[in-house]
Amino acid sequence: MFKHVKMKLETALLDWEAMKKTSYDESEDFAERFELHFYEFIDELKIWYQQLGKQPTTIEEAENFAEIKEIIERLPEPLVLNFYNELDLIIEGKEQEK
């Protein structure tokens, strides 16, 4: 199941890299693509989380999962805060308004 999360993350990271390399005129299209794929990654993460036997109830507990550590290590610094915000919403069982 976690392989789906990793695949979605990889797609979002490829978009992130492409977005950084584009001209100003092209950047809006790449930003929209990145946002779409980032939230697909988050949706897949939520599905994975909901299928865990023992779900973490805090960010600190979630950080102890090898899978979450792997994601955090892969994320570029500017995306880490966004990831934590989304992870917190998943843990609390809330929906993000996109």
Phi and psi in degrees as a GROMACS rama.xvg file:
@    title "Ramachandran Plot"
@    xaxis  label "Phi"
@    yaxis  label "Psi"
@TYPE xy
-67.598  -20.8442  PHE-2
-63.3932  -30.4565  LYS-3
-67.1434  -38.9483  HIS-4
-61.694  -46.1941  VAL-5
-64.0978  -37.1389  LYS-6
-65.654  -43.4236  MET-7
-66.0137  -39.0847  LYS-8
-62.0784  -44.7737  LEU-9
-59.5042  -42.837  GLU-10
-61.9888  -45.1062  THR-11
-63.0545  -39.6845  ALA-12
-68.1411  -35.8044  LEU-13
-63.5556  -41.5607  LEU-14
-63.7461  -39.2591  ASP-15
-60.1084  -47.084  TRP-16
-63.9119  -42.2828  GLU-17
-63.9626  -39.6252  ALA-18
-62.0058  -38.4573  MET-19
-66.8617  -25.6619  LYS-20
-96.5387  -1.28884  LYS-21
-89.1479  161.428  THR-22
-76.7074  167.44  SER-23
-57.7061  -40.6609  TYR-24
-63.6941  -33.6217  ASP-25
-89.7734  -15.8763  GLU-26
-62.8488  -31.3436  SER-27
-63.2903  -44.1851  GLU-28
-61.8586  -43.4081  ASP-29
-69.3756  -34.6662  PHE-30
-64.6692  -42.0271  ALA-31
-64.4015  -40.7457  GLU-32
-62.0349  -45.5151  ARG-33
-60.3673  -47.6608  PHE-34
-58.9771  -45.1174  GLU-35
-57.1058  -49.2425  LEU-36
-72.7609  -31.3761  HIS-37
-62.9407  -44.4407  PHE-38
-74.1165  -25.6665  TYR-39
-65.6494  -40.2338  GLU-40
-60.865  -45.458  PHE-41
-63.2806  -41.4177  ILE-42
-61.3515  -40.8509  ASP-43
-67.8381  -37.8969  GLU-44
-61.8176  -41.4528  LEU-45
-62.3915  -42.9334  LYS-46
-60.7871  -45.4824  ILE-47
-59.5991  -46.9071  TRP-48
-59.1178  -44.1572  TYR-49
-66.4412  -19.9144  GLN-50
-95.0773  0.528475  GLN-51
-68.9358  143.179  LEU-52
-65.1094  -51.9779  GLY-53
-116.971  105.291  LYS-54
-82.4844  137.942  GLN-55
-66.0021  148.017  PRO-56
-109.228  -3.16685  THR-57
-139.626  162.583  THR-58
-59.6665  -41.8593  ILE-59
-60.1518  -42.361  GLU-60
-65.6724  -41.5295  GLU-61
-62.3788  -36.7437  ALA-62
-63.9891  -18.5515  GLU-63
-81.237  -11.68  ASN-64
-76.49  132.57  PHE-65
-57.8051  -36.8059  ALA-66
-65.209  -41.0957  GLU-67
-68.921  -40.8462  ILE-68
-58.381  -43.0543  LYS-69
-61.1042  -43.5227  GLU-70
-62.1755  -48.9987  ILE-71
-59.8867  -39.9929  ILE-72
-64.8313  -31.3935  GLU-73
-81.5062  -25.1793  ARG-74
-73.7063  137.062  LEU-75
-64.9041  148.358  PRO-76
-48.0944  -44.0225  GLU-77
-64.0593  -15.455  PRO-78
-98.1646  -10.6159  LEU-79
-63.1882  -45.1836  VAL-80
-62.4365  -43.0281  LEU-81
-59.5077  -42.4065  ASN-82
-61.6845  -46.1764  PHE-83
-60.7672  -40.2379  TYR-84
-61.2723  -44.3254  ASN-85
-67.7646  -40.8782  GLU-86
-62.3569  -40.9669  LEU-87
-61.2558  -42.3969  ASP-88
-63.9272  -39.2336  LEU-89
-62.8642  -46.5641  ILE-90
-61.8324  -39.8999  ILE-91
-78.5385  -9.12044  GLU-92
75.7354  25.9197  GLY-93
-103.823  156.737  LYS-94
-99.3726  137.487  GLU-95
-83.6915  137.196  GLN-96
-84.2009  117.372  GLU-97
